[in-house]
Amino acid sequence: MTGLLGALLPAVPLVAGLLGLLLPPAPRRDSATGGDRARSAAVTLGVIGAAGALALAVALLFTIGGPTETSTTWVDFGGLAVTLGVRLDGAAALVAVAVTAVALAVQVYSIGYLRRGPHDDVDVDHRYPPYAAQISLFTGAMLLVVVAGDLIMLLVGWEVMGLCSYLLIAHDRRLAAAPAAAMKAFLVTRVGDVGFLLGIALLGVSTGSFRIADVLAHEHSGATLTAAGLLLLAGVAGKSAQFPLHTWLPDAMAGPTPISALIHAATMVAAGVYAVARLYPLFTAAPVTLTVLGVLGAITLLLGALAATAQDDIKRVLAWSTVSQLGYLTGALAVGSPSAALFHLLTHAAFKALLFLAAGAVIHAVGTTLMSEMGGLRRSMPVMFWCTVVGLGALAGVPPLAGFWSKDGVLTVAESAALEGTGPAPSWVGWIVWIAGLVGVAVTAWYAGRLLLRAFFGAPRLPLVQPHDPPAVLRWPVLLLAVPAALLGLAGFVGAFADRLRFPTVPVAGSEDGLVHLGPGVLLPLAFLLFGAALVTLGWRRDPAADPAAALGPLRPVFARAFRLDDVQHTLVVRPVRALARAARTGDEVVVDGAVEGSGRAASGLGAGLAALHRAALPRAAAGVLAGALLIGLAAALVGVNR
């Protein structure tokens, strides 16, 4: 029963999304009245609601019967089998619930969001059906990654997500930045996906099967595991926006805000972290891979946090915040605790989706994404203000909000790995993750406080705008997401969460009976949190009209450009690739096309010459015949006269 429900879980939104994209649209007269849009909204909400009910049922059955796995051989390439089946455990059940919950909130929110504000246009009703179908397809692809029992099935979901992200980011093609951002996201993640594909191929060939259970049970050589693990990490870096393949994520803010909430909260960016957790025994058997992951996670954590401090666009602040929080997730995996990573993944899905949707409501109200043009929204938008307070508090790790418990879990296991060497990677990896995480706490508190002060406090900087809280269709998804953002941490601490997931984890310093208790490991992050909050508050108090980021001085443009890594990427990768493409085009036009077209021109010239000769010969021949006939006639006449 659990296996059947697990198979239906991705199938329902996948089939609905494909049908929505392949079936012909309603007649134009229906879309002009909004009928096509209303039908698409009803179908999509029903489909994702059904997927959510299936996810809840799978989670309930897991608590009763434990993990389940079903599989059947689909194709066998001479002993290399590809199977169809599902692999359900606590992690799959909980992540599936989070994905469907966020997707449902995004779909409800989108009904109102696409109808008014900066993404509104006269053709919105006609554009909404493919948009809704793409979200269904995107959701189904992520659920396929979550429940897949075979690496090839996981890869299919992985790649369909990449395609849907391209389509959704580029949804509003009236914005000049949207198609370019979509193409950048597609290409950058494809770079990592090449490695991911090769890693899966290497594991399958080594095992003789792509079934995850077989891959995990097989005794691989150390060299195979290390090579496969590093190749898989390339894909993880792309999908989960890890340094140096993180550059696509901030630019993806050109897409509609609900899509930012979906991609950057519970789906695409979580896929890489989830894949590592799914295959975690392979990575622990090759500690080099976790060492690399820990270093990349620490760099990503600090890079994203510092870049967020100097952004003026509210969505880019949240985007760089997502990059930073993903560094916490990969850091937790590196120091030996997939349970801590998945716990923070779930809380992050709740509070980051909340923040994006609240930001979308603010953007609708004021007509701009720039915080420098906001201010004073606390009184005119009280509901969004308090929802944003909850989301930013959870992001910064303010107790007792959800982010406090999950982030503290990451820092606790990092501290244990650093001080006691409990992690699978060297203890110095624990040190860099722990120190980067502590610094990240202070920086996160700083930019979260800056966002709150710039957008909601002070005097309004657009006096002609009369903002107000959004209508119910935009307001209720935000309010409902505020509940798990505030209370999800009460579901359990890291140790208890690991027990519920039945996931392997490392001993946690300062814990008893699986629970992490308040102590020095918790008080130190709290001190960093208060330090960051105090810095931004004191700076703002001195001059409420000024931007606290001015205190960064010459570092501000450096942080605003994210250390100019986009420029480095452009110089080292984009320009050489463009030059190579130009050279290939020139060679194609000069050599290949030149040879083909030259042979054609030669044949045409030869034919023209023969034709000219032929045309020239006909008159001469006719004249010759005529002259000959005349001569013969004259000769005959003369002969007749002589006679």
C-alpha positions in Angstrom: 0.0 0.0 0.0 2.8 2.4 0.9 4.6 1.6 -2.3 1.5 2.3 -4.4 0.9 5.7 -2.7 4.6 6.5 -3.1 4.4 5.8 -6.8 1.3 7.9 -7.2 2.9 10.8 -5.3 5.1 12.1 -8.2 2.9 10.6 -10.9 -0.2 12.7 -10.2 1.4 16.1 -10.6 3.7 14.9 -13.4 0.8 13.6 -15.5 -1.3 16.7 -14.8 1.6 19.0 -15.8 2.3 17.1 -19.0 -1.4 17.2 -20.0 -1.6 20.9 -19.2 1.3 21.6 -21.5 0.4 19.2 -24.3 -3.4 19.7 -24.6 -4.5 22.6 -26.8 -5.5 25.8 -24.9 -9.0 26.9 -24.6 -10.4 29.2 -27.4 -9.2 32.8 -27.1 -12.7 34.0 -26.3 -12.7 31.8 -23.1 -9.3 33.0 -22.0 -10.4 36.6 -22.5 -13.0 36.2 -19.9 -10.7 34.4 -17.5 -12.4 31.0 -17.9 -9.3 29.2 -19.1 -7.4 30.6 -16.1 -10.0 29.6 -13.6 -10.2 26.1 -14.9 -6.4 25.7 -14.9 -6.2 27.1 -11.3 -8.9 24.7 -10.1 -7.2 21.7 -11.7 -3.7 22.6 -10.5 -4.9 23.3 -6.9 -6.7 20.0 -6.9 -3.7 18.1 -8.3 -1.2 19.5 -5.8 -3.8 19.2 -3.0 -4.1 15.5 -3.9 -0.3 15.1 -3.9 -0.2 16.8 -0.5 -2.8 14.3 0.8 -0.7 11.4 -0.6 2.4 12.8 1.1 0.6 13.0 4.4 -0.6 9.4 3.9 2.9 8.2 3.1 4.3 9.9 6.2 1.5 8.4 8.4 2.2 4.9 7.0 5.9 5.3 7.6 5.3 6.0 11.2 3.3 2.8 11.4 5.2 0.4 9.2 8.7 1.9 8.8 10.7 2.2 5.5 9.4 0.7 2.3 11.0 -0.2 -1.0 9.5 -1.6 -4.1 11.1 -2.1 -7.5 10.7 -3.9 -10.8 13.2 -4.2 -13.6 12.4 -1.9 -16.4 15.3 -2.6 -18.8 18.5 -4.7 -18.6 21.5 -3.7 -20.7 23.5 -6.9 -20.6 23.5 -7.2 -16.8 23.2 -3.4 -16.1 19.7 -3.1 -14.8 17.5 0.0 -14.6 14.5 -0.4 -12.3 11.2 1.4 -11.6 10.3 1.7 -8.0 10.2 3.9 -4.9 12.3 4.1 -1.8 10.4 5.6 1.2 11.8 6.5 4.6 11.4 9.2 7.1 13.4 11.7 5.1 11.4 11.1 1.9 8.1 11.4 3.8 8.9 14.7 5.5 10.5 16.3 2.5 7.5 15.3 0.3 5.2 17.0 2.8 7.3 20.1 2.8 7.4 20.2 -1.1 3.7 19.8 -1.5 2.9 22.3 1.2 5.1 25.0 -0.3 3.9 24.2 -3.9 0.2 24.5 -2.8 0.9 27.8 -1.1 2.7 29.1 -4.2 -0.2 28.0 -6.5 -2.8 29.7 -4.3 -0.6 32.9 -4.1 0.0 32.9 -7.9 -3.7 33.2 -8.6 -3.7 36.7 -7.2 -0.1 37.6 -7.8 -0.2 37.2 -11.6 -3.4 39.2 -11.9 -2.1 42.5 -10.6 1.1 44.4 -9.9 4.4 44.3 -11.8 3.7 41.0 -13.5 0.2 41.9 -14.7 -0.6 42.3 -18.4 -3.6 42.0 -20.6 -2.7 38.5 -21.6 -2.2 37.1 -18.1 -5.3 34.8 -18.3 -3.9 33.2 -21.5 -0.4 32.8 -20.0 -1.6 31.3 -16.7 -2.5 27.8 -17.8 1.1 26.9 -19.0 2.5 28.6 -15.9 0.3 26.4 -13.6 1.1 23.3 -15.6 4.8 24.0 -15.3 4.5 24.3 -11.5 2.7 21.0 -11.4 5.4 19.4 -13.6 8.1 21.0 -11.4 6.5 19.7 -8.2 6.2 16.2 -9.7 9.8 16.2 -10.7 11.0 17.1 -7.2 8.7 14.4 -5.7 10.3 12.0 -8.2 13.7 12.9 -6.8 12.4 12.4 -3.3 10.9 8.9 -3.7 13.0 7.5 -6.5 14.4 4.0 -5.8 16.7 4.1 -8.8 19.4 6.6 -9.7 18.1 6.9 -13.3 14.7 7.8 -12.1 16.2 10.3 -9.7 18.2 11.7 -12.7 15.0 12.1 -14.7 13.3 14.1 -12.0 16.6 16.1 -11.6 16.7 17.1 -15.2 12.9 17.9 -15.6 13.3 20.3 -12.7 16.1 22.0 -14.6 13.9 22.4 -17.7 10.9 23.7 -15.6 13.1 26.2 -13.8 14.2 27.6 -17.2 10.6 27.9 -18.3 9.3 29.5 -15.0 12.2 32.0 -14.5 11.6 33.2 -18.1 7.8 33.3 -17.6 7.4 37.1 -18.0 9.4 37.7 -21.2 8.4 41.4 -21.1 11.2 41.8 -18.6 14.6 42.0 -20.4 16.4 40.2 -17.6 14.1 37.2 -17.4 15.2 35.2 -20.5 18.9 35.9 -19.8 18.5 34.8 -16.2 16.6 31.7 -17.2 19.4 30.8 -19.7 22.1 31.4 -17.1 20.3 29.2 -14.6 19.9 26.5 -17.2 23.5 26.6 -18.4 25.2 26.9 -15.0 23.3 24.0 -13.5 23.9 21.9 -16.7 27.7 22.3 -16.1 27.2 20.5 -12.7 24.7 18.0 -14.2 27.4 16.7 -16.5 29.4 15.6 -13.5 26.2 14.3 -11.8 25.4 12.1 -14.8 28.9 10.7 -15.0 28.9 9.9 -11.3 25.6 8.0 -11.6 27.0 6.1 -14.7 30.2 5.2 -12.7 28.2 3.9 -9.8 25.8 1.9 -12.1 28.6 0.3 -14.0 30.5 -0.5 -10.8 27.4 -2.1 -9.2 25.7 -3.6 -12.2 22.5 -1.9 -11.2 21.2 1.7 -10.8 18.9 0.7 -7.9 19.8 2.8 -4.9 19.7 -0.2 -2.5 22.1 -2.2 -4.7 24.4 0.8 -5.1 24.6 1.3 -1.3 25.0 -2.4 -0.5 27.8 -2.9 -3.1 31.4 -3.0 -2.0 33.0 -0.3 -4.2 36.7 0.4 -4.4 37.9 3.5 -2.6 39.0 5.1 -5.9 35.5 4.5 -7.5 33.7 6.0 -4.5 36.0 9.1 -4.4 35.6 9.7 -8.2 31.9 9.1 -8.2 31.4 11.2 -5.1 33.3 14.2 -6.5 31.3 13.9 -9.8 28.0 13.8 -7.9 29.1 16.9 -5.9 29.5 18.8 -9.2 25.7 18.3 -9.7 25.0 19.2 -6.1 27.0 22.4 -6.4 24.9 23.4 -9.4 21.4 22.5 -8.1 22.0 23.7 -4.5 23.9 26.8 -5.6 27.3 26.0 -4.0 30.5 27.9 -4.8 31.5 28.3 -7.6 28.2 27.3 -9.4 26.1 29.6 -7.2 26.0 32.6 -9.5 22.7 31.6 -11.2 20.5 31.9 -8.1 20.5 35.6 -7.4 19.9 36.4 -11.1 16.9 34.0 -11.1 15.1 36.7 -9.1 14.0 38.1 -12.5 11.3 35.4 -12.4 7.9 35.9 -10.7 8.2 36.0 -6.9 6.2 32.9 -6.3 8.6 31.0 -8.4 11.5 32.3 -6.3 9.7 31.0 -3.3 9.2 27.6 -4.9 12.7 27.2 -6.4 14.7 28.7 -3.5 12.8 27.2 -0.6 11.6 23.6 -0.9 12.4 22.2 -4.3 15.3 22.7 -6.7 17.9 24.1 -4.3 17.0 21.4 -1.8 17.5 18.6 -4.3 21.3 18.5 -4.1 21.3 18.4 -0.3 18.7 15.7 -0.4 20.6 13.6 -2.9 23.7 13.6 -0.7 21.6 12.6 2.3 20.1 9.9 0.3 23.4 8.4 -0.7 25.2 9.4 2.5 26.9 6.0 3.2 28.8 6.4 -0.1 30.1 9.8 0.9 31.1 8.6 4.4 33.1 5.8 2.8 35.0 8.4 0.8 35.9 11.2 3.4 37.6 13.3 0.7 34.3 14.0 -0.8 32.9 15.3 2.5 36.1 17.4 3.0 35.5 19.1 -0.3 31.8 19.5 0.5 32.7 21.1 3.9 35.1 23.6 2.4 32.6 24.6 -0.4 29.8 24.8 2.2 31.8 27.2 4.5 32.8 29.4 1.5 29.2 29.5 0.3 27.9 30.3 3.7 30.1 33.3 4.2 29.9 34.5 0.6 26.1 34.5 0.5 25.8 36.2 3.9 28.3 39.0 3.0 26.7 39.5 -0.4 23.3 39.9 1.2 24.5 42.8 3.4 24.8 45.3 0.5 21.9 44.5 -1.8 19.2 47.1 -2.3 16.7 44.8 -4.1 14.7 43.0 -1.4 14.5 39.8 -3.5 18.2 39.7 -4.0 18.8 40.0 -0.3 16.6 36.9 0.2 18.3 35.1 -2.7 21.8 35.6 -1.3 20.4 34.6 2.1 19.3 31.3 0.4 22.8 30.8 -0.8 24.1 31.3 2.7 21.6 28.9 4.3 22.4 26.2 1.8 26.0 26.5 3.0 24.7 25.5 6.5 23.0 22.4 5.0 26.1 21.2 3.1 28.2 22.0 6.2 26.0 19.8 8.3 26.4 16.9 5.8 30.2 17.4 5.8 30.5 17.1 9.6 28.5 13.9 9.7 24.8 14.8 10.4 22.3 14.4 7.5 19.6 14.6 10.1 20.7 18.1 11.1 20.9 19.1 7.4 17.4 17.8 6.7 16.0 19.4 9.8 17.3 22.8 8.7 16.1 22.1 5.1 12.6 21.7 6.4 12.6 24.8 8.6 14.3 26.8 5.8 11.6 25.7 3.4 9.0 27.2 5.7 10.6 30.5 6.7 12.2 31.3 3.3 9.0 30.6 1.4 7.2 32.9 3.9 9.8 35.6 3.3 9.6 35.5 -0.5 5.8 35.5 -0.5 5.7 38.4 2.0 8.2 40.3 -0.1 6.0 39.7 -3.1 3.0 41.3 -1.3 5.2 44.3 -0.4 6.4 44.6 -4.0 2.7 44.6 -5.1 1.9 47.3 -2.6 4.7 49.7 -3.4 5.4 48.8 -7.0 9.2 48.4 -6.6 11.7 45.8 -5.3 14.2 48.4 -4.0 14.3 48.9 -0.3 15.6 52.4 -0.8 12.2 53.3 -2.1 10.2 51.6 0.7 10.1 52.6 4.4 7.3 53.1 6.8 5.3 50.0 5.8 5.0 48.8 9.4 1.7 50.8 10.0 0.2 50.5 6.5 0.9 46.7 6.1 0.7 45.3 9.7 0.0 41.7 8.6 3.0 41.5 6.3 5.1 43.3 8.8 4.5 40.7 11.5 4.8 37.8 9.1 8.2 39.2 7.9 9.3 39.6 11.5 8.6 35.9 12.1 10.4 34.9 8.9 13.4 37.1 9.5 13.6 35.9 13.2 13.5 32.3 12.1 16.2 33.0 9.4 18.5 34.7 12.0 17.9 32.0 14.6 15.9 33.9 17.2 14.6 31.5 19.9 12.1 29.9 20.0 11.4 30.2 16.3 12.0 27.2 14.0 15.3 28.4 12.6 16.8 28.7 16.1 16.6 24.9 16.7 17.6 23.8 13.3 20.5 26.2 12.9 21.7 25.4 16.4 21.6 21.7 15.5 24.0 22.4 12.6 26.4 24.4 14.8 26.2 21.8 17.6 27.3 18.9 15.4 30.0 21.1 13.8 31.3 22.0 17.2 31.3 18.3 18.2 33.2 17.5 15.0 35.7 20.3 15.6 36.4 19.6 19.3 36.0 15.9 19.5 36.6 14.7 16.0 33.3 12.9 15.7 32.7 13.6 12.0 33.7 11.4 9.1 35.8 14.2 7.6 39.0 15.6 9.4 38.4 17.7 12.5 39.6 20.8 10.7 36.6 20.6 8.5 34.4 20.8 11.6 36.4 23.9 12.7 35.9 25.8 9.4 32.2 24.9 9.3 31.7 25.9 12.9 33.5 29.2 12.7 31.9 30.1 9.4 28.5 29.2 10.9 29.1 31.4 13.9 30.2 34.4 11.7 27.2 33.7 9.5 24.9 34.0 12.5 26.1 37.5 13.2 26.0 38.6 9.5 22.6 37.1 9.1 21.2 39.0 12.0 22.8 42.2 10.5 21.2 41.9 7.0 17.9 40.6 8.4 17.7 43.6 10.7 18.7 45.9 7.9 15.9 44.5 5.6 13.3 45.0 8.4 14.4 48.5 9.2 14.7 49.7 5.6 11.4 48.3 4.4 9.1 48.7 7.4 10.5 51.5 9.7 11.4 55.1 9.2 9.5 57.5 7.0 7.9 56.4 3.7 10.1 57.2 0.8 7.3 57.0 -1.8 4.8 59.5 -0.4 2.4 59.2 -3.4 2.0 55.4 -2.9 -0.8 54.2 -0.5 0.3 50.7 0.4 -2.0 48.2 2.2 -2.1 44.6 3.2 -2.8 42.3 0.2 -6.1 40.6 -0.5 -7.0 37.2 1.0 -5.7 35.1 -1.9 -2.2 36.6 -1.2 -2.5 37.0 2.5 -3.6 33.5 3.6 -0.7 31.5 2.1 1.7 33.9 3.9 -0.2 33.5 7.2 -0.3 29.7 7.0 3.5 29.6 6.2 4.2 31.7 9.3 2.9 28.8 11.5 5.6 26.3 10.7 8.2 29.1 10.5 7.4 29.8 14.1 6.6 26.3 15.5 8.3 23.7 13.4 11.3 23.7 15.8 9.0 22.3 18.5 8.7 19.1 16.4 12.0 17.9 17.9 15.7 18.7 18.3 18.5 17.2 16.2 18.9 14.0 18.1 15.2 13.2 18.4 14.7 14.2 14.8 17.4 11.8 13.7 15.7 9.0 15.7 12.4 9.8 13.9 14.1 9.7 10.5 16.0 6.6 11.5 19.0 8.3 9.8 22.6 7.6 10.8 24.1 10.5 12.8 27.1 11.2 14.9 27.2 11.6 18.7 26.3 15.2 19.7 28.3 16.8 22.5 26.2 18.0 25.4 23.3 15.8 24.5 21.4 13.2 26.6 18.7 10.8 25.4 18.9 12.3 21.9 18.0 15.8 22.9 20.3 18.8 22.5 20.1 21.0 25.6 20.9 24.6 26.1 24.5 25.1 27.0 27.7 26.8 25.8 27.2 25.4 22.3 23.9 27.3 22.2 24.8 30.5 24.1 27.8 31.2 21.7 25.5 31.5 18.6 23.1 33.6 20.6 25.9 35.9 21.5 26.8 36.3 17.8 23.2 36.8 17.0 22.8 39.6 19.5 26.1 41.2 18.3 24.9 41.3 14.7 21.5 42.7 15.6 23.0 45.3 17.9 25.4 46.5 15.2 22.6 47.2 12.6 20.2 48.7 15.2 22.8 51.1 16.7 23.9 52.2 13.3 20.3 52.8 12.2 19.5 54.7 15.4 22.2 57.2 14.7 20.6 58.1 11.3 17.2 56.5 10.6 17.2 57.9 7.1 20.6 56.4 6.2 21.2 52.9 4.9 23.1 50.8 7.5 25.1 49.3 4.6 26.9 52.7 4.3 28.9 51.6 7.4 30.6 48.9 5.2 32.6 51.7 3.5 34.7 50.6 0.6 33.6 47.0 1.2 30.0 47.8 0.1 30.6 47.6 -3.6 32.7 44.5 -3.2 29.9 42.8 -1.3 27.2 44.2 -3.6 29.0 42.6 -6.6 29.5 39.4 -4.5 33.3 39.7 -4.8 32.9 40.1 -8.5 32.8 36.4 -9.0 30.3 36.8 -11.8 32.9 38.9 -13.6 35.6 36.3 -13.0 33.2 33.6 -14.4 32.5 35.8 -17.4 36.2 36.3 -18.0 37.4 32.8 -17.5 34.4 30.9 -19.0 31.9 33.0 -20.9 34.4 35.0 -23.1 36.5 31.9 -24.0 33.4 29.9 -24.9 32.1 32.8 -27.0 35.5 33.1 -28.7 35.5 29.4 -29.4 31.9 29.6 -30.7 32.9 32.5 -33.0 35.9 30.5 -34.3 33.7 27.4 -34.8 31.1 29.6 -36.7 33.8 31.1 -38.8 35.3 27.7 -39.6 31.8 26.4 -40.4 31.1 29.3 -42.7 34.5 29.5 -44.4 35.6 25.8 -44.5 32.4 23.7 -44.5 30.0 26.1 -46.0 32.7 27.4 -48.3 33.5 23.8 -49.6 29.8 23.0 -50.1 28.9 26.3 -51.6 32.1 26.5 -53.7 31.4 23.1 -55.2 27.8 24.3 -56.0 29.1 27.5 -57.5 31.7 25.5 -59.6 28.9 23.2 -60.9 26.7 26.1 -61.6 29.6 27.9 -63.5 30.3 24.8 -65.5 26.7 24.4 -66.4 26.4 28.0 -67.3 29.5 27.7 -69.6 28.1 24.6 -71.3 24.7 26.4 -71.7 26.4 29.4 -73.2 28.3 27.3 -75.6 25.1 25.5 -76.4 23.2 28.7 -76.9 26.0 30.1 -79.1 26.3 26.9 -81.2 22.6 26.8 -82.2 22.6 30.1 -84.2 25.9 29.2 -86.0 24.6 25.8 -86.9 21.3 27.2 -88.2 23.2 29.8 -90.2 25.5 27.1 -91.6 22.5 25.0 -92.6 20.8 27.9 -94.2 24.0 28.9 -96.0 24.5 25.4 -97.2 20.9 25.2 -98.4 21.4 28.4 -100.3 24.6 27.2 -101.9 23.0 23.9 -102.9 20.0 25.9 -104.3 22.3 28.2 -106.3 24.3 25.3 -107.5 21.2 23.5 -108.6 19.9 26.6 -110.4 23.1 27.1 -112.3 23.2 23.5 -113.4 19.6 23.8 -114.7 20.4 27.0 -116.6 23.4 25.4 -118.3 21.3 22.6 -119.5 
